[in-house]
């Protein structure tokens, strides 16, 4: 028996970086239970990332979409070459 309330897909978000352009990725939360499940998403860098909705309730045996948006950046991150 699993104690997992939600499955998250994808586990890792990858943003297709474009200079001076806002980029969004979808995150899907699937409730595998017969109960309502509340969620809250917090970012460690709220000036760079926006999460909508950042709180909510996933209905039993259903899923919800969460949109994570990286704000437009004026310059490429210093560590970007490591991710190519």
HTML snippet that shows the backbone in 3Dmol.js (N, CA, C, O; Angstrom):
<script src="https://3Dmol.org/build/3Dmol-min.js"></script>
<div id="view" style="width:600px;height:400px;position:relative"></div>
<script>
const pdb = `
ATOM      1  N   UNK A   1       0.841  -1.196   0.000  1.00  0.00           N
ATOM      2  CA  UNK A   1       0.000   0.000   0.000  1.00  0.00           C
ATOM      3  C   UNK A   1       0.875   1.244   0.000  1.00  0.00           C
ATOM      4  O   UNK A   1       1.840   1.327   0.761  1.00  0.00           O
ATOM      5  N   UNK A   2       0.553   2.186  -0.826  1.00  0.00           N
ATOM      6  CA  UNK A   2       1.331   3.416  -0.934  1.00  0.00           C
ATOM      7  C   UNK A   2       0.688   4.524  -0.100  1.00  0.00           C
ATOM      8  O   UNK A   2      -0.536   4.622  -0.015  1.00  0.00           O
ATOM      9  N   UNK A   3       1.534   5.357   0.516  1.00  0.00           N
ATOM     10  CA  UNK A   3       1.053   6.509   1.270  1.00  0.00           C
ATOM     11  C   UNK A   3       1.065   7.770   0.419  1.00  0.00           C
ATOM     12  O   UNK A   3       0.808   8.862   0.926  1.00  0.00           O
ATOM     13  N   UNK A   4       1.358   7.633  -0.856  1.00  0.00           N
ATOM     14  CA  UNK A   4       1.470   8.773  -1.759  1.00  0.00           C
ATOM     15  C   UNK A   4       0.085   9.350  -2.062  1.00  0.00           C
ATOM     16  O   UNK A   4      -0.803   8.641  -2.536  1.00  0.00           O
ATOM     17  N   UNK A   5      -0.086  10.645  -1.784  1.00  0.00           N
ATOM     18  CA  UNK A   5      -1.368  11.302  -2.034  1.00  0.00           C
ATOM     19  C   UNK A   5      -1.468  11.843  -3.453  1.00  0.00           C
ATOM     20  O   UNK A   5      -2.511  11.740  -4.097  1.00  0.00           O
ATOM     21  N   UNK A   6      -0.367  12.422  -3.933  1.00  0.00           N
ATOM     22  CA  UNK A   6      -0.344  13.027  -5.263  1.00  0.00           C
ATOM     23  C   UNK A   6       0.820  12.483  -6.071  1.00  0.00           C
ATOM     24  O   UNK A   6       1.880  12.175  -5.525  1.00  0.00           O
ATOM     25  N   UNK A   7       0.614  12.368  -7.371  1.00  0.00           N
ATOM     26  CA  UNK A   7       1.754  12.144  -8.255  1.00  0.00           C
ATOM     27  C   UNK A   7       1.999  13.465  -8.977  1.00  0.00           C
ATOM     28  O   UNK A   7       1.067  14.206  -9.289  1.00  0.00           O
ATOM     29  N   UNK A   8       3.264  13.738  -9.231  1.00  0.00           N
ATOM     30  CA  UNK A   8       3.678  14.991  -9.856  1.00  0.00           C
ATOM     31  C   UNK A   8       4.337  14.676 -11.187  1.00  0.00           C
ATOM     32  O   UNK A   8       5.246  13.849 -11.258  1.00  0.00           O
ATOM     33  N   UNK A   9       3.877  15.335 -12.240  1.00  0.00           N
ATOM     34  CA  UNK A   9       4.434  15.091 -13.564  1.00  0.00           C
ATOM     35  C   UNK A   9       4.576  16.413 -14.315  1.00  0.00           C
ATOM     36  O   UNK A   9       3.589  17.134 -14.459  1.00  0.00           O
ATOM     37  N   UNK A  10       5.733  16.742 -14.781  1.00  0.00           N
ATOM     38  CA  UNK A  10       7.004  16.031 -14.622  1.00  0.00           C
ATOM     39  C   UNK A  10       7.636  16.347 -13.266  1.00  0.00           C
ATOM     40  O   UNK A  10       7.263  17.314 -12.601  1.00  0.00           O
ATOM     41  N   UNK A  11       8.585  15.525 -12.876  1.00  0.00           N
ATOM     42  CA  UNK A  11       9.304  15.741 -11.620  1.00  0.00           C
ATOM     43  C   UNK A  11      10.253  16.930 -11.758  1.00  0.00           C
ATOM     44  O   UNK A  11      10.405  17.715 -10.821  1.00  0.00           O
ATOM     45  N   UNK A  12      10.884  17.064 -12.910  1.00  0.00           N
ATOM     46  CA  UNK A  12      11.810  18.172 -13.177  1.00  0.00           C
ATOM     47  C   UNK A  12      11.231  19.068 -14.266  1.00  0.00           C
ATOM     48  O   UNK A  12      10.751  18.587 -15.293  1.00  0.00           O
ATOM     49  N   UNK A  13      11.282  20.369 -14.028  1.00  0.00           N
ATOM     50  CA  UNK A  13      10.847  21.324 -15.050  1.00  0.00           C
ATOM     51  C   UNK A  13      12.056  21.835 -15.817  1.00  0.00           C
ATOM     52  O   UNK A  13      13.099  22.123 -15.230  1.00  0.00           O
ATOM     53  N   UNK A  14      11.910  21.944 -17.128  1.00  0.00           N
ATOM     54  CA  UNK A  14      12.979  22.480 -17.963  1.00  0.00           C
ATOM     55  C   UNK A  14      12.402  23.627 -18.785  1.00  0.00           C
ATOM     56  O   UNK A  14      11.455  23.455 -19.552  1.00  0.00           O
ATOM     57  N   UNK A  15      12.995  24.792 -18.603  1.00  0.00           N
ATOM     58  CA  UNK A  15      12.539  25.991 -19.303  1.00  0.00           C
ATOM     59  C   UNK A  15      13.416  26.227 -20.530  1.00  0.00           C
ATOM     60  O   UNK A  15      14.643  26.233 -20.429  1.00  0.00           O
ATOM     61  N   UNK A  16      12.789  26.419 -21.679  1.00  0.00           N
ATOM     62  CA  UNK A  16      13.519  26.734 -22.913  1.00  0.00           C
ATOM     63  C   UNK A  16      13.877  28.219 -22.850  1.00  0.00           C
ATOM     64  O   UNK A  16      13.083  29.071 -23.249  1.00  0.00           O
ATOM     65  N   UNK A  17      15.057  28.518 -22.353  1.00  0.00           N
ATOM     66  CA  UNK A  17      15.452  29.897 -22.076  1.00  0.00           C
ATOM     67  C   UNK A  17      15.538  30.740 -23.335  1.00  0.00           C
ATOM     68  O   UNK A  17      16.150  30.346 -24.328  1.00  0.00           O
ATOM     69  N   UNK A  18      14.911  31.908 -23.276  1.00  0.00           N
ATOM     70  CA  UNK A  18      15.046  32.923 -24.319  1.00  0.00           C
ATOM     71  C   UNK A  18      15.212  34.255 -23.617  1.00  0.00           C
ATOM     72  O   UNK A  18      14.423  34.611 -22.742  1.00  0.00           O
ATOM     73  N   UNK A  19      16.232  34.980 -24.002  1.00  0.00           N
ATOM     74  CA  UNK A  19      16.529  36.273 -23.402  1.00  0.00           C
ATOM     75  C   UNK A  19      15.328  37.216 -23.533  1.00  0.00           C
ATOM     76  O   UNK A  19      14.722  37.321 -24.599  1.00  0.00           O
ATOM     77  N   UNK A  20      15.002  37.888 -22.448  1.00  0.00           N
ATOM     78  CA  UNK A  20      13.923  38.889 -22.392  1.00  0.00           C
ATOM     79  C   UNK A  20      12.550  38.321 -22.738  1.00  0.00           C
ATOM     80  O   UNK A  20      11.679  39.045 -23.221  1.00  0.00           O
ATOM     81  N   UNK A  21      12.354  37.018 -22.489  1.00  0.00           N
ATOM     82  CA  UNK A  21      11.063  36.400 -22.771  1.00  0.00           C
ATOM     83  C   UNK A  21      10.604  35.576 -21.574  1.00  0.00           C
ATOM     84  O   UNK A  21      11.369  34.796 -21.006  1.00  0.00           O
ATOM     85  N   UNK A  22       9.351  35.764 -21.206  1.00  0.00           N
ATOM     86  CA  UNK A  22       8.749  34.990 -20.126  1.00  0.00           C
ATOM     87  C   UNK A  22       8.446  33.584 -20.640  1.00  0.00           C
ATOM     88  O   UNK A  22       7.884  33.434 -21.725  1.00  0.00           O
ATOM     89  N   UNK A  23       8.811  32.554 -19.875  1.00  0.00           N
ATOM     90  CA  UNK A  23       8.629  31.168 -20.300  1.00  0.00           C
ATOM     91  C   UNK A  23       7.828  30.422 -19.234  1.00  0.00           C
ATOM     92  O   UNK A  23       8.093  30.568 -18.041  1.00  0.00           O
ATOM     93  N   UNK A  24       6.845  29.619 -19.665  1.00  0.00           N
ATOM     94  CA  UNK A  24       6.017  28.863 -18.724  1.00  0.00           C
ATOM     95  C   UNK A  24       6.123  27.368 -18.971  1.00  0.00           C
ATOM     96  O   UNK A  24       6.326  26.913 -20.097  1.00  0.00           O
ATOM     97  N   UNK A  25       5.980  26.614 -17.881  1.00  0.00           N
ATOM     98  CA  UNK A  25       5.936  25.153 -17.931  1.00  0.00           C
ATOM     99  C   UNK A  25       4.759  24.690 -17.083  1.00  0.00           C
ATOM    100  O   UNK A  25       4.458  25.278 -16.045  1.00  0.00           O
ATOM    101  N   UNK A  26       4.102  23.634 -17.534  1.00  0.00           N
ATOM    102  CA  UNK A  26       2.989  23.077 -16.770  1.00  0.00           C
ATOM    103  C   UNK A  26       3.469  21.938 -15.889  1.00  0.00           C
ATOM    104  O   UNK A  26       4.358  21.167 -16.251  1.00  0.00           O
ATOM    105  N   UNK A  27       2.853  21.860 -14.730  1.00  0.00           N
ATOM    106  CA  UNK A  27       3.108  20.808 -13.756  1.00  0.00           C
ATOM    107  C   UNK A  27       1.744  20.209 -13.443  1.00  0.00           C
ATOM    108  O   UNK A  27       0.794  20.948 -13.187  1.00  0.00           O
ATOM    109  N   UNK A  28       1.630  18.889 -13.458  1.00  0.00           N
ATOM    110  CA  UNK A  28       0.343  18.245 -13.221  1.00  0.00           C
ATOM    111  C   UNK A  28       0.370  17.481 -11.910  1.00  0.00           C
ATOM    112  O   UNK A  28       1.271  16.680 -11.658  1.00  0.00           O
ATOM    113  N   UNK A  29      -0.636  17.743 -11.075  1.00  0.00           N
ATOM    114  CA  UNK A  29      -0.784  17.066  -9.795  1.00  0.00           C
ATOM    115  C   UNK A  29      -1.977  16.130  -9.910  1.00  0.00           C
ATOM    116  O   UNK A  29      -3.095  16.584 -10.155  1.00  0.00           O
ATOM    117  N   UNK A  30      -1.758  14.828  -9.739  1.00  0.00           N
ATOM    118  CA  UNK A  30      -2.831  13.844  -9.851  1.00  0.00           C
ATOM    119  C   UNK A  30      -3.114  13.245  -8.479  1.00  0.00           C
ATOM    120  O   UNK A  30      -2.216  12.713  -7.825  1.00  0.00           O
ATOM    121  N   UNK A  31      -4.355  13.338  -8.055  1.00  0.00           N
ATOM    122  CA  UNK A  31      -4.791  12.797  -6.774  1.00  0.00           C
ATOM    123  C   UNK A  31      -5.168  11.334  -6.977  1.00  0.00           C
ATOM    124  O   UNK A  31      -6.102  11.028  -7.718  1.00  0.00           O
ATOM    125  N   UNK A  32      -4.451  10.439  -6.326  1.00  0.00           N
ATOM    126  CA  UNK A  32      -4.681   9.001  -6.473  1.00  0.00           C
ATOM    127  C   UNK A  32      -5.579   8.441  -5.374  1.00  0.00           C
ATOM    128  O   UNK A  32      -5.741   7.226  -5.262  1.00  0.00           O
ATOM    129  N   UNK A  33      -6.166   9.330  -4.557  1.00  0.00           N
ATOM    130  CA  UNK A  33      -6.961   8.886  -3.413  1.00  0.00           C
ATOM    131  C   UNK A  33      -8.450   9.173  -3.633  1.00  0.00           C
ATOM    132  O   UNK A  33      -8.847   9.783  -4.626  1.00  0.00           O
ATOM    133  N   UNK A  34      -9.245   8.719  -2.689  1.00  0.00           N
ATOM    134  CA  UNK A  34     -10.682   8.997  -2.697  1.00  0.00           C
ATOM    135  C   UNK A  34     -11.018  10.205  -1.829  1.00  0.00           C
ATOM    136  O   UNK A  34     -12.183  10.438  -1.504  1.00  0.00           O
ATOM    137  N   UNK A  35     -10.003  10.967  -1.458  1.00  0.00           N
ATOM    138  CA  UNK A  35     -10.170  12.134  -0.595  1.00  0.00           C
ATOM    139  C   UNK A  35      -9.690  13.392  -1.305  1.00  0.00           C
ATOM    140  O   UNK A  35      -8.969  13.319  -2.300  1.00  0.00           O
ATOM    141  N   UNK A  36     -10.093  14.537  -0.789  1.00  0.00           N
ATOM    142  CA  UNK A  36      -9.586  15.812  -1.276  1.00  0.00           C
ATOM    143  C   UNK A  36      -8.162  15.988  -0.755  1.00  0.00           C
ATOM    144  O   UNK A  36      -7.874  15.641   0.390  1.00  0.00           O
ATOM    145  N   UNK A  37      -7.272  16.522  -1.587  1.00  0.00           N
ATOM    146  CA  UNK A  37      -5.883  16.748  -1.177  1.00  0.00           C
ATOM    147  C   UNK A  37      -5.528  18.213  -1.454  1.00  0.00           C
ATOM    148  O   UNK A  37      -5.639  18.691  -2.583  1.00  0.00           O
ATOM    149  N   UNK A  38      -5.098  18.912  -0.398  1.00  0.00           N
ATOM    150  CA  UNK A  38      -4.676  20.306  -0.540  1.00  0.00           C
ATOM    151  C   UNK A  38      -3.197  20.353  -0.909  1.00  0.00           C
ATOM    152  O   UNK A  38      -2.424  19.472  -0.530  1.00  0.00           O
ATOM    153  N   UNK A  39      -2.810  21.390  -1.653  1.00  0.00           N
ATOM    154  CA  UNK A  39      -1.401  21.554  -2.002  1.00  0.00           C
ATOM    155  C   UNK A  39      -1.002  23.014  -1.884  1.00  0.00           C
ATOM    156  O   UNK A  39      -1.839  23.914  -1.940  1.00  0.00           O
ATOM    157  N   UNK A  40       0.301  23.227  -1.718  1.00  0.00           N
ATOM    158  CA  UNK A  40       0.889  24.567  -1.719  1.00  0.00           C
ATOM    159  C   UNK A  40       2.253  24.447  -2.376  1.00  0.00           C
ATOM    160  O   UNK A  40       3.048  23.583  -2.007  1.00  0.00           O
ATOM    161  N   UNK A  41       2.526  25.307  -3.345  1.00  0.00           N
ATOM    162  CA  UNK A  41       3.814  25.316  -4.036  1.00  0.00           C
ATOM    163  C   UNK A  41       4.534  26.604  -3.657  1.00  0.00           C
ATOM    164  O   UNK A  41       3.999  27.702  -3.815  1.00  0.00           O
ATOM    165  N   UNK A  42       5.746  26.452  -3.159  1.00  0.00           N
ATOM    166  CA  UNK A  42       6.552  27.618  -2.794  1.00  0.00           C
ATOM    167  C   UNK A  42       7.796  27.652  -3.671  1.00  0.00           C
ATOM    168  O   UNK A  42       8.377  26.612  -3.980  1.00  0.00           O
ATOM    169  N   UNK A  43       8.191  28.832  -4.063  1.00  0.00           N
ATOM    170  CA  UNK A  43       9.417  28.993  -4.838  1.00  0.00           C
ATOM    171  C   UNK A  43      10.506  29.581  -3.949  1.00  0.00           C
ATOM    172  O   UNK A  43      10.227  30.380  -3.055  1.00  0.00           O
ATOM    173  N   UNK A  44      11.730  29.185  -4.198  1.00  0.00           N
ATOM    174  CA  UNK A  44      12.857  29.736  -3.440  1.00  0.00           C
ATOM    175  C   UNK A  44      13.327  31.057  -4.035  1.00  0.00           C
ATOM    176  O   UNK A  44      14.163  31.745  -3.450  1.00  0.00           O
ATOM    177  N   UNK A  45      12.784  31.410  -5.208  1.00  0.00           N
ATOM    178  CA  UNK A  45      13.172  32.652  -5.873  1.00  0.00           C
ATOM    179  C   UNK A  45      11.926  33.318  -6.474  1.00  0.00           C
ATOM    180  O   UNK A  45      11.726  33.272  -7.688  1.00  0.00           O
ATOM    181  N   UNK A  46      11.083  33.941  -5.625  1.00  0.00           N
ATOM    182  CA  UNK A  46       9.820  34.500  -6.120  1.00  0.00           C
ATOM    183  C   UNK A  46       9.966  35.656  -7.107  1.00  0.00           C
ATOM    184  O   UNK A  46       9.012  35.966  -7.821  1.00  0.00           O
ATOM    185  N   UNK A  47      11.131  36.301  -7.168  1.00  0.00           N
ATOM    186  CA  UNK A  47      11.333  37.363  -8.157  1.00  0.00           C
ATOM    187  C   UNK A  47      11.584  36.786  -9.548  1.00  0.00           C
ATOM    188  O   UNK A  47      11.391  37.468 -10.555  1.00  0.00           O
ATOM    189  N   UNK A  48      12.014  35.534  -9.596  1.00  0.00           N
ATOM    190  CA  UNK A  48      12.326  34.905 -10.874  1.00  0.00           C
ATOM    191  C   UNK A  48      11.205  33.974 -11.356  1.00  0.00           C
ATOM    192  O   UNK A  48      10.975  33.845 -12.558  1.00  0.00           O
ATOM    193  N   UNK A  49      10.510  33.325 -10.408  1.00  0.00           N
ATOM    194  CA  UNK A  49       9.479  32.349 -10.767  1.00  0.00           C
ATOM    195  C   UNK A  49       8.137  32.708 -10.144  1.00  0.00           C
ATOM    196  O   UNK A  49       8.066  33.165  -9.003  1.00  0.00           O
ATOM    197  N   UNK A  50       7.089  32.493 -10.906  1.00  0.00           N
ATOM    198  CA  UNK A  50       5.720  32.723 -10.452  1.00  0.00           C
ATOM    199  C   UNK A  50       4.963  31.404 -10.594  1.00  0.00           C
ATOM    200  O   UNK A  50       5.080  30.733 -11.620  1.00  0.00           O
ATOM    201  N   UNK A  51       4.190  31.026  -9.581  1.00  0.00           N
ATOM    202  CA  UNK A  51       3.433  29.775  -9.598  1.00  0.00           C
ATOM    203  C   UNK A  51       1.946  30.105  -9.477  1.00  0.00           C
ATOM    204  O   UNK A  51       1.535  30.793  -8.543  1.00  0.00           O
ATOM    205  N   UNK A  52       1.131  29.610 -10.436  1.00  0.00           N
ATOM    206  CA  UNK A  52      -0.312  29.858 -10.423  1.00  0.00           C
ATOM    207  C   UNK A  52      -1.083  28.598 -10.766  1.00  0.00           C
ATOM    208  O   UNK A  52      -0.790  28.004 -11.804  1.00  0.00           O
ATOM    209  N   UNK A  53      -2.024  28.154  -9.994  1.00  0.00           N
ATOM    210  CA  UNK A  53      -2.256  28.620  -8.634  1.00  0.00           C
ATOM    211  C   UNK A  53      -1.165  28.089  -7.717  1.00  0.00           C
ATOM    212  O   UNK A  53      -0.636  27.001  -7.946  1.00  0.00           O
ATOM    213  N   UNK A  54      -0.825  28.846  -6.683  1.00  0.00           N
ATOM    214  CA  UNK A  54       0.217  28.370  -5.768  1.00  0.00           C
ATOM    215  C   UNK A  54      -0.370  27.565  -4.613  1.00  0.00           C
ATOM    216  O   UNK A  54       0.371  26.910  -3.881  1.00  0.00           O
ATOM    217  N   UNK A  55      -1.682  27.605  -4.440  1.00  0.00           N
ATOM    218  CA  UNK A  55      -2.375  26.748  -3.475  1.00  0.00           C
ATOM    219  C   UNK A  55      -3.654  26.245  -4.121  1.00  0.00           C
ATOM    220  O   UNK A  55      -4.165  26.842  -5.069  1.00  0.00           O
ATOM    221  N   UNK A  56      -4.159  25.145  -3.597  1.00  0.00           N
ATOM    222  CA  UNK A  56      -5.411  24.630  -4.133  1.00  0.00           C
ATOM    223  C   UNK A  56      -5.773  23.296  -3.533  1.00  0.00           C
ATOM    224  O   UNK A  56      -5.108  22.793  -2.627  1.00  0.00           O
ATOM    225  N   UNK A  57      -6.840  22.735  -4.055  1.00  0.00           N
ATOM    226  CA  UNK A  57      -7.323  21.424  -3.629  1.00  0.00           C
ATOM    227  C   UNK A  57      -7.546  20.594  -4.883  1.00  0.00           C
ATOM    228  O   UNK A  57      -8.199  21.036  -5.828  1.00  0.00           O
ATOM    229  N   UNK A  58      -6.994  19.381  -4.880  1.00  0.00           N
ATOM    230  CA  UNK A  58      -7.196  18.456  -5.992  1.00  0.00           C
ATOM    231  C   UNK A  58      -8.320  17.508  -5.583  1.00  0.00           C
ATOM    232  O   UNK A  58      -8.246  16.851  -4.545  1.00  0.00           O
ATOM    233  N   UNK A  59      -9.345  17.447  -6.400  1.00  0.00           N
ATOM    234  CA  UNK A  59     -10.495  16.595  -6.107  1.00  0.00           C
ATOM    235  C   UNK A  59     -10.105  15.121  -6.145  1.00  0.00           C
ATOM    236  O   UNK A  59      -9.122  14.760  -6.790  1.00  0.00           O
ATOM    237  N   UNK A  60     -10.869  14.264  -5.458  1.00  0.00           N
ATOM    238  CA  UNK A  60     -10.570  12.829  -5.466  1.00  0.00           C
ATOM    239  C   UNK A  60     -10.491  12.269  -6.888  1.00  0.00           C
ATOM    240  O   UNK A  60     -11.333  12.572  -7.734  1.00  0.00           O
ATOM    241  N   UNK A  61      -9.478  11.457  -7.132  1.00  0.00           N
ATOM    242  CA  UNK A  61      -9.282  10.764  -8.412  1.00  0.00           C
ATOM    243  C   UNK A  61      -9.271  11.705  -9.612  1.00  0.00           C
ATOM    244  O   UNK A  61      -9.743  11.349 -10.692  1.00  0.00           O
ATOM    245  N   UNK A  62      -8.728  12.913  -9.416  1.00  0.00           N
ATOM    246  CA  UNK A  62      -8.637  13.863 -10.529  1.00  0.00           C
ATOM    247  C   UNK A  62      -7.268  14.522 -10.515  1.00  0.00           C
ATOM    248  O   UNK A  62      -6.418  14.187  -9.689  1.00  0.00           O
ATOM    249  N   UNK A  63      -7.056  15.456 -11.426  1.00  0.00           N
ATOM    250  CA  UNK A  63      -5.759  16.131 -11.484  1.00  0.00           C
ATOM    251  C   UNK A  63      -5.952  17.629 -11.673  1.00  0.00           C
ATOM    252  O   UNK A  63      -7.007  18.092 -12.107  1.00  0.00           O
ATOM    253  N   UNK A  64      -4.909  18.368 -11.339  1.00  0.00           N
ATOM    254  CA  UNK A  64      -4.905  19.822 -11.489  1.00  0.00           C
ATOM    255  C   UNK A  64      -3.625  20.245 -12.181  1.00  0.00           C
ATOM    256  O   UNK A  64      -2.572  19.633 -11.999  1.00  0.00           O
ATOM    257  N   UNK A  65      -3.726  21.297 -12.973  1.00  0.00           N
ATOM    258  CA  UNK A  65      -2.555  21.852 -13.648  1.00  0.00           C
ATOM    259  C   UNK A  65      -2.064  23.068 -12.879  1.00  0.00           C
ATOM    260  O   UNK A  65      -2.854  23.918 -12.470  1.00  0.00           O
ATOM    261  N   UNK A  66      -0.758  23.142 -12.687  1.00  0.00           N
ATOM    262  CA  UNK A  66      -0.109  24.286 -12.054  1.00  0.00           C
ATOM    263  C   UNK A  66       0.858  24.856 -13.083  1.00  0.00           C
ATOM    264  O   UNK A  66       1.639  24.119 -13.685  1.00  0.00           O
ATOM    265  N   UNK A  67       0.805  26.159 -13.281  1.00  0.00           N
ATOM    266  CA  UNK A  67       1.671  26.807 -14.263  1.00  0.00           C
ATOM    267  C   UNK A  67       2.819  27.511 -13.545  1.00  0.00           C
ATOM    268  O   UNK A  67       2.596  28.377 -12.699  1.00  0.00           O
ATOM    269  N   UNK A  68       4.040  27.131 -13.888  1.00  0.00           N
ATOM    270  CA  UNK A  68       5.233  27.757 -13.320  1.00  0.00           C
ATOM    271  C   UNK A  68       5.833  28.635 -14.413  1.00  0.00           C
ATOM    272  O   UNK A  68       6.160  28.156 -15.499  1.00  0.00           O
ATOM    273  N   UNK A  69       5.974  29.913 -14.118  1.00  0.00           N
ATOM    274  CA  UNK A  69       6.458  30.869 -15.113  1.00  0.00           C
ATOM    275  C   UNK A  69       7.772  31.480 -14.665  1.00  0.00           C
ATOM    276  O   UNK A  69       7.878  32.022 -13.565  1.00  0.00           O
ATOM    277  N   UNK A  70       8.777  31.387 -15.536  1.00  0.00           N
ATOM    278  CA  UNK A  70      10.049  32.060 -15.294  1.00  0.00           C
ATOM    279  C   UNK A  70       9.928  33.448 -15.904  1.00  0.00           C
ATOM    280  O   UNK A  70       9.660  33.589 -17.097  1.00  0.00           O
ATOM    281  N   UNK A  71      10.125  34.458 -15.092  1.00  0.00           N
ATOM    282  CA  UNK A  71      10.019  35.837 -15.556  1.00  0.00           C
ATOM    283  C   UNK A  71      11.099  36.132 -16.599  1.00  0.00           C
ATOM    284  O   UNK A  71      12.146  35.484 -16.621  1.00  0.00           O
ATOM    285  N   UNK A  72      10.839  37.097 -17.447  1.00  0.00           N
ATOM    286  CA  UNK A  72      11.804  37.488 -18.479  1.00  0.00           C
ATOM    287  C   UNK A  72      13.119  37.905 -17.827  1.00  0.00           C
ATOM    288  O   UNK A  72      13.132  38.662 -16.857  1.00  0.00           O
ATOM    289  N   UNK A  73      14.222  37.400 -18.374  1.00  0.00           N
ATOM    290  CA  UNK A  73      15.554  37.683 -17.838  1.00  0.00           C
ATOM    291  C   UNK A  73      16.294  38.634 -18.777  1.00  0.00           C
ATOM    292  O   UNK A  73      16.224  38.496 -19.998  1.00  0.00           O
ATOM    293  N   UNK A  74      16.995  39.590 -18.196  1.00  0.00           N
ATOM    294  CA  UNK A  74      17.739  40.575 -18.992  1.00  0.00           C
ATOM    295  C   UNK A  74      19.063  40.032 -19.500  1.00  0.00           C
ATOM    296  O   UNK A  74      19.616  40.536 -20.477  1.00  0.00           O
ATOM    297  N   UNK A  75      19.575  38.990 -18.827  1.00  0.00           N
ATOM    298  CA  UNK A  75      20.829  38.370 -19.277  1.00  0.00           C
ATOM    299  C   UNK A  75      20.795  36.882 -18.980  1.00  0.00           C
ATOM    300  O   UNK A  75      20.064  36.425 -18.101  1.00  0.00           O
ATOM    301  N   UNK A  76      21.597  36.133 -19.727  1.00  0.00           N
ATOM    302  CA  UNK A  76      21.651  34.684 -19.545  1.00  0.00           C
ATOM    303  C   UNK A  76      22.304  34.353 -18.207  1.00  0.00           C
ATOM    304  O   UNK A  76      23.249  35.028 -17.797  1.00  0.00           O
ATOM    305  N   UNK A  77      21.809  33.315 -17.520  1.00  0.00           N
ATOM    306  CA  UNK A  77      22.427  32.923 -16.256  1.00  0.00           C
ATOM    307  C   UNK A  77      23.863  32.452 -16.464  1.00  0.00           C
ATOM    308  O   UNK A  77      24.187  31.873 -17.501  1.00  0.00           O
ATOM    309  N   UNK A  78      24.713  32.698 -15.487  1.00  0.00           N
ATOM    310  CA  UNK A  78      26.133  32.333 -15.582  1.00  0.00           C
ATOM    311  C   UNK A  78      26.331  30.834 -15.734  1.00  0.00           C
ATOM    312  O   UNK A  78      27.280  30.407 -16.392  1.00  0.00           O
ATOM    313  N   UNK A  79      25.456  30.021 -15.142  1.00  0.00           N
ATOM    314  CA  UNK A  79      25.620  28.564 -15.189  1.00  0.00           C
ATOM    315  C   UNK A  79      24.888  27.924 -16.368  1.00  0.00           C
ATOM    316  O   UNK A  79      24.771  26.699 -16.420  1.00  0.00           O
ATOM    317  N   UNK A  80      24.397  28.716 -17.309  1.00  0.00           N
ATOM    318  CA  UNK A  80      23.623  28.177 -18.424  1.00  0.00           C
ATOM    319  C   UNK A  80      24.432  27.231 -19.302  1.00  0.00           C
ATOM    320  O   UNK A  80      23.876  26.257 -19.809  1.00  0.00           O
ATOM    321  N   UNK A  81      25.699  27.476 -19.496  1.00  0.00           N
ATOM    322  CA  UNK A  81      26.520  26.621 -20.359  1.00  0.00           C
ATOM    323  C   UNK A  81      26.636  25.208 -19.799  1.00  0.00           C
ATOM    324  O   UNK A  81      26.860  24.269 -20.563  1.00  0.00           O
ATOM    325  N   UNK A  82      26.491  25.030 -18.491  1.00  0.00           N
ATOM    326  CA  UNK A  82      26.555  23.695 -17.891  1.00  0.00           C
ATOM    327  C   UNK A  82      25.318  22.882 -18.219  1.00  0.00           C
ATOM    328  O   UNK A  82      25.363  21.652 -18.192  1.00  0.00           O
ATOM    329  N   UNK A  83      24.217  23.543 -18.527  1.00  0.00           N
ATOM    330  CA  UNK A  83      22.958  22.853 -18.765  1.00  0.00           C
ATOM    331  C   UNK A  83      22.714  22.533 -20.234  1.00  0.00           C
ATOM    332  O   UNK A  83      21.684  21.943 -20.561  1.00  0.00           O
ATOM    333  N   UNK A  84      23.610  22.895 -21.113  1.00  0.00           N
ATOM    334  CA  UNK A  84      23.413  22.649 -22.544  1.00  0.00           C
ATOM    335  C   UNK A  84      23.787  21.247 -22.932  1.00  0.00           C
ATOM    336  O   UNK A  84      23.678  20.881 -24.102  1.00  0.00           O
TER     337      UNK A  84
END
`;
const viewer = $3Dmol.createViewer("view");
viewer.addModel(pdb, "pdb");
viewer.setStyle({}, {cartoon: {color: "spectrum"}});
viewer.zoomTo();
viewer.render();
</script>
